[in-house]
Amino acid sequence: MTDALSTNYFKLFEIPVSYDVDLDQVQHRYRDLQKAVHPDKYANASSQERRISMQHTSLINQALHTLKHPVERAMYLLQLKDVVFTMDNETTMDAAFLMEQMEMREKLEAVREQNDPLAELDSMSADVKSNMNNMADEFKRAYASDDLDDAREAVRKLQFLNKAKNEIDELAASIEDEII
Amino acid sequence: MAYSEKVLDHYENPRNVGSFGKDENNVGTGMVGAPACGDVMKLQIKVDEEGVIEDAVFKTYGCGSAIASSSLLTEWVKGKTLDQARAIKNTAIAEELALPPVKIHCSVLAEDAINAAVDDYMQKRS
């Protein structure tokens, strides 16, 4: 079990090292892992064993979060190939992509003036989701062929799109709240 | 977080918001985006025959510091040559606006944007 602390998240969850993950399988495996290291089991254990159990719990939680997250999973895959970076310092200069992002923001700002803002937001959310799928495909292609710069650029765009999707969905939720 | 007075001033009264036709021969366009915060910045310069920036506009989606950084930069580059514009450092912007450390990257975006705009113009001319 101690070995688990130095293994990678994919191996820990017994899934292939790939961007495509079966989220049900991940969730299932998470429950098993959690049971194995549950602090209750270590109530009478030495303080060292309890400390290790806590380290495992936090590792498992971190692994779950990373494997489920569309952007962090990609960043983690890059990390396994020694490409380590903080998103805070990243920038993208792809003018066509940024123009689209800007137009999307403009549309989002004016969405409340539409006849049916919720329908509009639904369709925007679906568009962004499909862009995210395309970007994930681009990431997988670049990652598989070791074009790590391209893979990194795809991660930047995935992050952009994921943030946009969250904003769209949050606005839709708050408009729904107002209607009720 | 508290914004400095200068940031608030640019945020509430942004200078030079607008767009030039990006296909025009005397216009350079720079776009840059920060994935972490989702900011998008577009900065455009209009250059005269002597290679002097006669006008500059911007459009930024982002936080107050990103808007203030690009607004300030459009003021600064007017009347400057392309080389002088390129020489403007993000630290000067951050200092002028008294940006806190977590917002320094907004001034970096502005520096990247003006460099990209100059590059775009040069490419059109070459």
Interface residues (C-beta under 8 A of the other chain):
Chain A: M87 D88 N89 E90 T91 T92 M93 D94 A95 F97 L98 M99 Q101 M102 R105 R156 K157 Q159 F160 K163 A164 E167
Chain B: T29 M31 V32 G33 A34 P35 A36 C37 G38 V40 K42 K59 Y61 H105 V108 L109 D112 A116
